[in-house]
Amino acid sequence: MITTPACEPAPPPQRSRHWPAITAAALTATVTVMPGFAIGALAPAIETSLDISRTTLGLALSSFYAATAVGSPIAKRIAARLPVHAVLSAAALIAAAVLLAAAQAHGPTLLTAALVVGGLGNALVQPAAGRLIAARTPTHRRSLAAGIVGAALAAATLIPGLLVALVLPDYGWRSALVTAGLLALMPAALTARMRTPATPLPPPPAPAPRRQARATLMMWSLAAALSATGNNAVATYFVRLGTDSGLPARTAGNLLALSALLAIAVRITAGILTDRAPRRNPAVIASMMLAGGLGLALISTGTPATFVLGAMLAFSAGWGWTGLLLATALHLVPNRTENAGHTVQVGIYTGAAVAPFAFAALSDTVGHTAATLACAAAAVAAAGAVVTGSLLFAGARRGGRSGYLGRG
């Protein structure tokens, strides 16, 4: 049975009211990861204004994602003990403060320090969101719920894309970051929506055997790291790659926003469809990673047409698996929901931590084409890790024929 803190005073809500809570959590997840994407999208302007190198800014961006990955074990414990609504509200407030502080930076030191703090705040989100989904969402709707929360990664690129297109040209990068910081305050006003009930939903299906479950989660975390390495590198430097392919900066910003909208739609649609047959989630995830790798390969060709097509494919499929992976992990360990969110988060943000600095250094050495092809190769390796994990998953299913793992 899922346990939640008895100190939360909210009465058990009706199940029909779980979607407002999930939406509020998704908005929180959007703003907490936004500092990394916003500063990445504004990178050319920031580098020129502060007179810092591409590698230095890449290292600063990597520190954001590294802080999320390193801070995740502590965040998991915090999310397991404190009320969900308090954890998510605190994360949103931290993100707002980080964006406003970054807007005042006059060198890499303050910028990097702000990103580290932002990464630690971002680490609180996935473990808390896992608890919220398990406590508020019926089992047959969890892929959709996780897809909505997972859409935050796409939405977090949508806002920077709009900032590049609408704010940066006329008002500069500092005003763009201030705008993002003010937007980040909004989810904190939705605190009441994210309270978990004192009485959880009915007991979940029996979990998989612990040893097989641990091995499966490790492989899925590795897959998330590999795929996120390639996808995050391209998302972070999307505007620069677009301009190098021959697109105007404003067009690249608009394309980033459009690609993000497509990614949101894909995540939600995938959640709806896979809720009908959740046992197929690993195969769907692997297919999405492969399709994302194809999109990255198209981007590497460096022409406007292939960049547009590759961007759409990389964002829609290449980033579309995040919610499904969280939902699948929740099914695998329904009695340790914060562990599921922690596993997915560590994988994604370990890869994301490597991506900005590694891509910047690699592109400086061998060029954008080879660097983007390396990202595509990482996506293919990620799909292989998902397949390997799914075989372990099948072994766990044979070891305990019950619940989610026992349905053929």
DRENVEXZA-552073 format. One line per 10 residues: for each residue x, y, z of N, C-alpha, C. Coordinates in steps of 0.05 Angstrom, whole numbers. Each point is the difference from the previous one (the first is absolute). Example, Ala and Ser with C-alpha at 12.3 -4.5 7.8 and 13.67 -1.06 7.14 Angstrom:
2
264/-114/156/-18/24/0/18/24/0 ~ -7/21/-14/16/24/1/-15/22/14
***
This chain:
408
17/-24/0/-17/24/0/17/25/0 ~ -8/20/-14/15/25/-1/-5/15/26 ~ 21/10/12/-3/15/24/5/29/-5 ~ -16/17/12/3/29/-2/-1/12/28 ~ 13/23/4/1/11/27/-27/5/11 ~ -4/-8/25/-26/4/12/-5/29/8 ~ 21/16/-1/-3/28/9/-13/18/-20 ~ -4/-9/-25/-12/17/-20/-30/2/6 ~ -11/24/4/-26/4/10/-22/-3/-21 ~ 7/0/-26/-21/1/-20/-17/-25/1
-26/1/-3/-17/-23/-1/4/-15/-26 ~ -6/-26/0/4/-16/-24/-17/12/-23 ~ 12/8/-22/-16/11/-22/-13/-22/-16 ~ -20/8/-16/-12/-18/-19/20/-6/-22 ~ -1/-25/-11/19/-7/-21/-4/18/-24 ~ -24/9/-5/-4/17/-24/15/26/2 ~ 11/7/24/14/25/3/30/-3/0 ~ 10/-23/-10/29/-3/0/14/15/-21 ~ -14/7/-22/13/14/-22/9/28/7 ~ -15/16/16/11/26/8/27/-2/15
2/-21/17/25/-4/15/23/-7/-19 ~ -6/-18/-19/21/-8/-19/9/23/-17 ~ -19/17/-9/6/23/-16/17/20/16 ~ -7/4/25/16/19/17/29/-11/3 ~ 2/-26/4/27/-12/3/16/3/-26 ~ -14/-3/-23/14/2/-26/10/29/-4 ~ -17/20/8/9/28/-3/24/5/18 ~ 0/-12/24/23/3/18/25/-13/-13 ~ -3/-24/-11/23/-13/-13/10/16/-23 ~ -17/15/-14/8/16/-22/18/23/9
-8/14/21/16/24/7/25/-8/15 ~ 1/-23/13/24/-7/14/23/-8/-18 ~ -6/-11/-23/21/-7/-19/6/22/-20 ~ -17/21/0/3/22/-19/26/15/2 ~ 13/4/23/26/14/0/20/-11/-19 ~ 3/-26/-1/20/-12/-18/-7/5/-29 ~ -25/-3/-8/-8/4/-28/0/29/-7 ~ -8/18/18/-2/28/-6/28/11/-5 ~ 19/-6/18/27/10/-4/13/-12/-24 ~ -6/-26/-6/10/-12/-24/-10/13/-25
-26/7/-1/-11/13/-23/11/28/-4 ~ 7/13/22/10/27/-1/31/0/-1 ~ 12/-23/-3/29/-3/2/16/20/-18 ~ -7/2/-26/17/18/-16/0/29/10 ~ -23/10/9/-1/27/10/15/3/27 ~ -3/-20/17/13/0/26/31/-1/-4 ~ 9/-17/-17/29/-2/-5/12/27/-10 ~ -15/13/-18/10/25/-11/0/22/22 ~ -22/1/15/-3/21/20/20/-3/23 ~ 4/-25/9/18/-4/23/28/-7/-9
5/-1/-26/27/-6/-10/11/-26/11 ~ -16/-22/-2/8/-26/10/-1/-20/-24 ~ 15/-21/2/2/-19/-23/-24/-19/1 ~ -4/-13/-23/-21/-20/-3/5/-23/20 ~ 25/-8/4/6/-22/18/-6/7/29 ~ 6/25/7/-5/9/28/-30/0/5 ~ -16/10/-18/-29/0/4/-11/-29/0 ~ 12/-17/-17/-8/-28/-1/5/-13/27 ~ 23/6/13/5/-11/26/-19/11/21 ~ -8/25/-2/-20/11/19/-26/-14/-4
-9/-5/-25/-25/-14/-4/2/-29/10 ~ 22/-12/-4/3/-28/9/-3/-1/31 ~ 9/21/14/-2/1/29/-29/-1/9 ~ -18/11/-15/-28/0/7/-10/-29/0 ~ 5/-15/-22/-10/-27/-2/15/-19/19 ~ 26/6/4/16/-17/19/-11/3/28 ~ -7/25/8/-11/5/26/-26/-16/4 ~ -17/-1/-21/-24/-16/2/5/-29/4 ~ 19/-11/-15/7/-29/2/13/-6/28 ~ 19/17/8/14/-5/25/-19/4/24
-17/20/-2/-19/6/22/-24/-18/1 ~ -3/-17/-20/-24/-17/-1/-4/-19/24 ~ 22/-13/10/-4/-18/23/-11/15/25 ~ 11/24/5/-11/15/23/-28/10/-6 ~ -5/8/-25/-26/10/-7/-21/-23/3 ~ 8/-24/-6/-18/-23/3/-9/-3/29 ~ 18/3/18/-7/-2/29/-18/23/8 ~ 6/24/-9/-17/23/6/-28/-4/-10 ~ -2/-9/-25/-26/-4/-13/-16/-22/14 ~ 14/-19/12/-14/-22/13/-11/8/28
11/21/11/-6/8/28/-18/25/2 ~ 3/19/-18/-14/25/2/-25/-1/-18 ~ -20/17/6/-24/1/-17/8/7/-29 ~ -13/-14/-19/6/4/-28/-3/29/-9 ~ -22/12/9/-6/27/-9/22/20/10 ~ 10/-5/24/21/18/10/26/-4/-15 ~ 7/-25/-7/25/-5/-15/-1/13/-28 ~ -23/-4/-14/-2/11/-27/-1/31/0 ~ -14/11/20/-1/29/1/28/12/6 ~ 15/-13/18/27/10/5/17/-2/-25
-3/-21/-16/16/-3/-24/-6/23/-20 ~ -26/7/-2/-7/22/-18/12/27/9 ~ -1/5/26/11/25/10/30/1/-4 ~ 13/-22/3/29/-1/-4/7/6/-30 ~ -16/-11/-18/4/5/-28/-3/29/-7 ~ -21/13/11/-4/28/-5/23/17/10 ~ 10/-6/24/22/15/12/26/-4/-17 ~ 4/-24/-10/23/-6/-17/0/16/-26 ~ -23/0/-13/-2/15/-25/5/30/4 ~ -12/11/21/4/28/6/29/7/7
13/-19/15/28/4/7/18/-1/-25 ~ -6/-20/-18/16/-3/-24/-2/25/-18 ~ -23/13/1/-3/25/-16/18/22/9 ~ 10/-2/25/18/21/10/30/-7/-2 ~ 6/-23/-12/27/-9/-2/17/18/-18 ~ 25/5/9/19/15/-16/25/-16/-6 ~ -2/-26/6/22/-18/-5/-9/-29/4 ~ 18/-19/-6/-8/-28/3/-4/-10/28 ~ 11/14/20/-2/-10/28/-28/0/10 ~ -13/23/-1/-28/2/10/-18/-18/-17
4/0/-26/-16/-16/-18/1/-30/7 ~ 25/-9/5/3/-29/7/-12/-6/27 ~ 5/18/20/-11/-4/27/-30/-2/-1 ~ -13/18/-15/-29/0/-3/-10/-26/-12 ~ 14/-9/-21/-8/-25/-13/3/-24/18 ~ 20/-1/17/4/-22/19/-24/0/20 ~ -7/23/10/-23/1/19/-26/-8/-15 ~ -3/9/-24/-23/-8/-16/-1/-30/-5 ~ 23/-12/-5/0/-29/-4/-8/-15/25 ~ 8/9/24/-7/-13/25/-30/2/4
-12/24/-6/-29/3/2/-15/-18/-19 ~ 11/-3/-24/-12/-17/-21/-1/-29/9 ~ 20/-8/16/2/-28/9/-24/-8/17 ~ -14/19/11/-23/-7/17/-24/-9/-15 ~ -1/5/-26/-26/-2/-15/-8/-29/-6 ~ 17/-15/-13/-8/-27/-9/-8/-19/23 ~ 16/-1/22/-9/-17/22/-27/8/11 ~ -4/27/3/-26/9/11/-22/-5/-20 ~ 5/4/-26/-20/-6/-21/-8/-29/0 ~ 20/-18/4/-6/-28/1/-19/-7/23
4/12/23/-18/-4/22/-28/11/-6 ~ -1/23/-13/-26/13/-6/-15/-18/-20 ~ 13/-9/-20/-14/-17/-20/-11/-25/13 ~ 17/-13/17/-9/-25/13/-23/5/19 ~ 0/23/14/-20/5/20/-26/11/-12 ~ 1/13/-23/-23/14/-10/-12/-12/-26 ~ 15/-17/-14/-8/-9/-26/-6/-30/0 ~ -23/-8/-11/-6/-29/-3/21/-13/-17 ~ 5/-26/5/21/-15/-15/-4/2/-30 ~ -24/-2/-10/-4/0/-29/2/27/-13
8/21/15/4/26/-11/29/11/6 ~ 17/-18/10/26/10/8/19/6/-23 ~ -2/-13/-22/17/7/-23/-7/27/-10 ~ -26/7/-1/-8/27/-8/9/21/20 ~ -4/-6/26/9/19/21/30/4/-2 ~ 15/-21/-2/29/3/-2/8/14/-26 ~ -15/-5/-22/5/14/-25/-4/30/3 ~ -20/8/15/-5/29/4/23/12/16 ~ 9/-14/21/22/10/16/26/0/-18 ~ 3/-21/-15/23/-2/-18/1/21/-21
-24/10/-7/-2/22/-21/13/25/10 ~ 7/1/26/13/24/11/26/5/-14 ~ 15/-21/-6/26/4/-14/-4/14/-27 ~ -22/-7/-14/-5/13/-25/-10/29/4 ~ -17/3/20/-10/27/5/22/19/9 ~ 20/-12/14/22/17/9/18/9/-22 ~ -2/-12/-24/14/11/-23/-18/19/-16 ~ -27/-3/3/-19/17/-13/4/29/9 ~ 1/5/26/2/27/10/26/14/-9 ~ 23/-13/3/25/13/-10/-1/6/-30
-13/-18/-15/-3/5/-29/-15/26/-5 ~ -22/4/15/-15/24/-3/15/24/10 ~ 16/-3/21/17/22/10/20/9/-21 ~ 12/-20/-14/20/6/-21/-14/15/-23 ~ -24/-8/-7/-14/12/-23/-13/27/7 ~ -10/3/25/-16/23/6/13/21/18 ~ 17/-9/18/11/18/20/29/8/-6 ~ 16/-20/-7/29/4/-4/6/22/-21 ~ -12/0/-24/8/19/-20/-3/30/9 ~ -21/6/14/-6/28/7/9/7/28
1/-19/19/5/7/28/25/-13/12 ~ 12/-19/-14/25/-12/10/-5/-25/18 ~ 23/-14/5/-2/-25/14/-7/4/30 ~ 8/22/12/-7/4/28/-30/2/4 ~ -13/16/-17/-29/2/2/-14/-26/-6 ~ 12/-16/-18/-12/-27/-5/1/-17/25 ~ 22/0/14/2/-16/25/-18/11/22 ~ -3/26/2/-19/11/20/-28/-9/-6 ~ -7/0/-26/-27/-9/-8/-4/-29/8 ~ 20/-16/-6/-2/-29/7/-2/-3/31
15/16/15/-2/-2/29/-27/7/11 ~ -13/20/-11/-27/7/8/-20/-22/-7 ~ 3/-12/-23/-17/-22/-8/3/-24/19 ~ 25/-3/11/5/-23/17/-14/2/27 ~ -10/24/7/-14/4/25/-28/-11/-1 ~ -11/-4/-24/-28/-7/-3/-8/-26/13 ~ 16/-22/-4/-9/-26/12/-2/1/31 ~ 16/17/13/-2/1/29/-27/8/10 ~ -16/14/-17/-27/8/7/-19/-23/-1 ~ 9/-23/-11/-18/-23/-4/5/-21/21
11/8/23/8/-19/21/-23/-18/8 ~ -23/10/4/-22/-16/11/-8/-23/-19 ~ 5/4/-26/-7/-21/-19/18/-24/3 ~ 23/3/12/19/-22/1/2/-15/26 ~ -21/3/17/0/-15/25/-7/-29/-6 ~ 13/-18/14/-6/-28/-3/-20/-9/21 ~ -17/-19/-5/-21/-8/19/12/-14/24 ~ -13/3/23/8/-15/24/-4/-30/-4 ~ -20/-7/-16/-6/-28/-6/7/-6/-28 ~ 20/-18/-6/8/-4/-28/-21/-15/-16
5/-2/-26/-17/-16/-17/2/-30/8 ~ -17/-17/-10/1/-29/7/28/-11/-6 ~ 7/-22/14/27/-11/-3/8/-5/-29 ~ 24/6/-8/9/-4/-27/5/-30/-5 ~ 5/-7/-26/8/-28/-5/26/-7/14 ~ 4/-26/4/24/-9/14/25/8/-16 ~ 20/10/13/24/8/-14/16/-24/-10 ~ 19/6/-18/18/-21/-10/19/-7/22 ~ 12/-25/-2/21/-7/20/21/21/1 ~ 10/5/25/17/23/4/26/-1/-16
13/-23/-2/25/-1/-14/-3/6/-30 ~ -20/-13/-13/-4/5/-28/-9/29/-5 ~ -16/11/19/-9/27/-3/23/19/1 ~ 19/-4/18/23/17/3/17/-1/-26 ~ 5/-23/-10/16/-3/-25/-14/14/-23 ~ -26/-4/-2/-15/13/-22/1/30/2 ~ -4/11/24/1/29/4/27/11/-7 ~ 21/-15/6/28/9/-6/3/2/-30 ~ -10/-19/-15/3/1/-29/-16/23/-12 ~ -24/4/11/-17/22/-10/12/27/7
13/1/23/13/25/7/24/6/-19 ~ 15/-21/-7/22/3/-19/-11/9/-27 ~ -22/-12/-9/-13/7/-25/-8/30/0 ~ -12/8/22/-8/28/3/24/19/-2 ~ 22/-8/13/25/16/-1/10/3/-29 ~ 2/-23/-14/10/1/-27/-17/17/-19 ~ -26/-5/2/-18/15/-18/0/30/7 ~ 0/6/26/-1/28/8/26/14/-7 ~ 22/-14/-2/25/13/-8/-3/12/-28 ~ -10/-15/-18/-3/10/-27/-22/21/-3
-23/-6/11/-23/18/-3/4/26/14 ~ 12/-1/24/4/25/15/21/18/-13 ~ 21/-12/-12/20/16/-14/-13/15/-22 ~ -17/-13/-16/-12/14/-23/-21/20/10 ~ -15/-7/21/-19/19/11/13/25/11 ~ 23/-4/14/14/22/12/11/19/-21 ~ 11/-11/-22/13/16/-21/-17/1/-25 ~ -26/-2/3/-18/-2/-23/2/25/-17 ~ -1/23/12/1/25/-16/26/2/-15 ~ 22/-6/13/26/1/-14/2/-20/-23
-10/-24/5/1/-20/-22/-18/9/-23 ~ -23/12/7/-18/10/-21/13/22/-17 ~ 13/18/13/12/22/-15/24/-10/-16 ~ 14/-20/11/23/-11/-16/-11/-15/-24 ~ -25/-10/1/-11/-14/-23/-12/20/-21 ~ 0/25/7/-9/20/-19/-26/14/7 ~ -11/-6/24/-25/13/8/6/26/15 ~ -17/20/-3/3/24/17/-5/-7/30 ~ 12/16/18/-3/-6/28/-29/1/9 ~ -16/19/-10/-28/2/8/-15/-25/-10
6/-9/-24/-14/-24/-11/8/-24/17 ~ 25/-3/8/9/-22/16/-15/0/27 ~ -3/24/12/-15/2/25/-29/-8/-3 ~ -12/8/-22/-28/-8/-5/-2/-30/-4 ~ 19/-11/-14/1/-29/-5/3/-15/26 ~ 17/10/18/3/-12/26/-26/-1/15 ~ -15/22/-1/-26/1/13/-20/-20/-13 ~ 0/-1/-26/-18/-18/-14/7/-29/6 ~ 26/-6/0/9/-27/6/-8/-8/28 ~ 1/19/19/-8/-6/27/-29/-6/2
-17/15/-15/-29/-6/-1/-5/-28/-10 ~ 15/-7/-21/-3/-27/-12/8/-21/21 ~ 21/5/15/9/-20/20/-20/-3/22 ~ -13/22/8/-21/-2/20/-23/-17/-10 ~ -9/5/-25/-22/-16/-11/7/-29/-1 ~ 25/-7/-8/8/-28/-3/0/-13/28 ~ 10/13/20/1/-12/27/-28/-6/10 ~ -19/18/-4/-27/-4/10/-14/-22/-16 ~ 4/1/-26/-13/-20/-17/11/-28/6 ~ 27/-2/4/12/-25/7/-11/-11/26
-4/18/19/-10/-8/26/-28/-12/-2 ~ -17/13/-17/-28/-9/-4/0/-28/-12 ~ 17/-3/-21/0/-26/-15/12/-22/17 ~ 22/5/14/13/-22/14/-14/-7/26 ~ -18/17/10/-16/-8/23/-17/-24/-6 ~ -6/-5/-26/-16/-22/-8/16/-27/1 ~ 26/2/-3/17/-24/1/27/7/12 ~ 1/6/25/25/10/12/23/-20/-1 ~ -5/-25/-4/22/-20/-2/17/5/-24 ~ -10/15/-20/16/6/-24/17/25/2
-1/13/23/15/25/3/29/-2/-7 ~ 15/-21/9/29/-1/-7/5/0/-30 ~ -17/-15/-15/4/0/-29/-6/27/-12 ~ -20/14/10/-6/27/-10/23/19/6 ~ 10/-2/24/22/17/8/25/-4/-18 ~ 7/-25/-5/23/-6/-17/-4/10/-28 ~ -24/-3/-10/-6/10/-27/2/31/-2 ~ -9/13/21/2/29/1/29/9/0 ~ 17/-14/16/28/8/1/14/-4/-27 ~ -7/-22/-14/11/-4/-27/-9/21/-19
-25/8/1/-10/21/-18/13/26/6 ~ 5/5/26/14/25/8/29/0/-11 ~ 13/-24/0/26/-2/-11/1/7/-30 ~ -21/-9/-14/-2/7/-28/-3/30/-4 ~ -16/13/17/-3/29/-1/27/14/4 ~ 15/-10/20/26/13/5/19/-4/-24 ~ -1/-23/-13/16/-4/-24/-7/19/-22 ~ -26/6/-3/-9/19/-20/10/28/7 ~ -1/7/25/10/27/8/30/3/-7 ~ 15/-22/2/29/1/-5/7/7/-28
-19/-3/-19/6/6/-28/4/29/-5 ~ -12/18/17/6/28/-1/-14/16/-22 ~ -23/-10/-10/-15/16/-19/-26/9/13 ~ -12/23/-9/-25/9/13/-22/-21/0 ~ -4/-13/-23/-22/-19/-2/3/-24/19 ~ 24/-12/-1/5/-23/17/1/8/30 ~ 8/25/5/0/9/28/-29/1/10 ~ -18/11/-15/-28/3/8/-12/-28/4 ~ 4/-18/-19/-11/-27/2/12/-15/24 ~ 27/2/2/13/-14/22/-8/11/27
-4/26/2/-8/12/26/-28/-10/8 ~ -18/-1/-19/-27/-9/6/1/-29/10 ~ 16/-17/-13/2/-28/7/14/-4/27 ~ 22/15/3/16/-3/25/-16/9/24 ~ -15/22/-2/-16/10/22/-24/-17/5 ~ -14/-8/-21/-25/-15/4/5/-28/10 ~ 17/-14/-13/6/-28/8/23/-1/20 ~ 22/14/-7/24/-2/17/-4/8/29 ~ -18/19/5/-6/8/27/-27/-10/9 ~ -14/-15/-16/-27/-9/6/-2/-22/20
22/-13/7/0/-24/17/1/6/30 ~ 5/25/8/6/5/28/-24/-7/19 ~ -24/8/-8/-23/-6/16/-6/-30/1 ~ 3/-13/-23/-4/-29/-1/19/-15/18 ~ 25/9/1/20/-13/17/-8/3/29 ~ -9/24/8/-9/3/28/-24/-17/6 ~ -19/-2/-18/-24/-16/5/8/-30/2 ~ 18/-9/-17/9/-28/0/15/-7/26 ~ 16/19/9/15/-4/25/-20/-1/24 ~ -21/17/-1/-20/-1/21/-15/-26/1
-5/-11/-24/-13/-27/-1/18/-21/11 ~ 27/2/-4/18/-20/8/4/0/31 ~ 1/24/11/4/2/30/-22/17/12 ~ -25/-9/-1/-22/17/9/0/6/30 ~ 15/-15/15/2/4/29/24/18/7 ~ 16/9/-20/23/18/6/-1/22/-21 ~ -21/16/0/-5/19/-22/22/21/-2 ~ 10/10/23/21/20/-3/25/-11/-12 ~ 5/-27/3/23/-13/-13/-3/0/-30 ~ -25/-4/-10/-5/1/-29/8/27/-11
-10/21/12/6/27/-9/29/6/2 ~ 13/-9/21/28/4/5/17/-13/-22 ~ -7/-25/-7/15/-15/-21/-1/14/-27 ~ -24/8/-8/-3/14/-25/15/26/0 ~ -2/15/22/12/26/2/31/-2/-1 ~ 11/-19/14/29/-4/0/10/-5/-28 ~ -14/-18/-14/8/-6/-27/-1/24/-19 ~ -23/13/0/-3/23/-18/20/22/6 ~ 4/7/25/16/23/6/30/-7/1 ~ 7/-25/3/28/-8/-4/8/5/-29
-17/-9/-18/5/5/-29/-1/29/-6 ~ -19/14/11/-2/29/-5/24/15/11 ~ 12/-10/22/23/14/11/24/-3/-18 ~ 3/-23/-13/22/-5/-18/-3/16/-26 ~ -25/4/-8/-6/9/-27/11/28/-7 ~ -6/22/15/8/26/-9/30/4/-3 ~ 14/-9/21/30/3/-1/12/-18/-21 ~ -9/-25/0/12/-20/-19/-6/9/-29 ~ -24/9/-5/-7/7/-27/16/25/-9 ~ 3/19/19/15/25/-7/29/-7/-5
12/-17/17/28/-7/-4/3/-17/-26 ~ -18/-19/-4/2/-17/-24/-4/16/-26 ~ -20/18/0/-4/16/-24/23/19/-5 ~ 13/10/21/23/17/-4/23/-15/-12 ~ 1/-27/6/23/-16/-10/-5/-12/-27 ~ -24/-12/-4/-5/-15/-25/-23/12/-17 ~ -13/21/11/-22/13/-15/-27/-10/9 ~ -20/16/-8/-28/-6/8/-10/-26/-12 ~ 8/-6/-25/-10/-24/-13/8/-25/15 ~ 25/-3/6/9/-24/14/-11/-1/28
-2/23/13/-11/1/27/-29/-9/1 ~ -16/9/-20/-28/-8/-1/-3/-29/-8 ~ 17/-10/-17/0/-29/-6/6/-17/25 ~ 18/10/17/6/-14/25/-25/-1/18 ~ -16/22/-1/-25/0/15/-20/-21/-11 ~ 0/-2/-26/-18/-21/-12/9/-28/8 ~ 26/-5/1/10/-26/9/-8/-6/29 ~ 1/21/16/-9/-4/28/-29/-8/2 ~ -16/11/-18/-29/-7/0/-4/-29/-8 ~ 16/-10/-19/-2/-28/-8/9/-18/24
21/7/13/9/-15/23/-21/0/22 ~ -14/22/3/-21/2/21/-22/-20/-6 ~ -8/-2/-26/-21/-19/-7/9/-28/7 ~ 25/-7/-5/10/-26/7/-1/-5/30 ~ 5/20/16/-1/-3/29/-29/-5/9 ~ -19/13/-13/-29/-4/6/-7/-29/-6 ~ 9/-10/-23/-7/-28/-7/12/-19/20 ~ 25/5/8/12/-17/20/-16/1/26 ~ -7/24/8/-16/2/25/-27/-13/-3 ~ -12/1/-23/-26/-13/-4/2/-31/2
23/-11/-8/4/-29/3/2/-7/29 ~ 14/17/16/0/-4/29/-28/3/12 ~ -14/19/-11/-28/5/7/-17/-25/-4 ~ 4/-13/-23/-14/-25/-6/7/-22/20 ~ 26/-1/7/9/-19/20/-13/5/27 ~ -3/25/8/-14/6/25/-29/-8/-2 ~ -12/4/-23/-28/-8/-4/-4/-30/3 ~ 19/-16/-11/-3/-28/4/4/-9/29 ~ 17/17/14/5/-7/28/-23/6/18 ~ -18/18/-8/-22/7/18/-25/7/-17
-17/-20/-6/-22/3/-18/-23/13/15 ~ 2/26/2/-21/15/13/0/29/-10 ~ -24/12/2/-2/29/-6/10/7/-28 ~ 12/22/-1/9/12/-26/19/-19/-14 ~ 19/-12/15/20/-17/-13/-11/-27/-8 ~ -23/-7/9/-11/-26/-6/-20/0/-22 ~ -7/24/-11/-19/1/-22/14/-4/-26 ~ -11/-19/-16/14/-8/-24/-3/19/-23
***
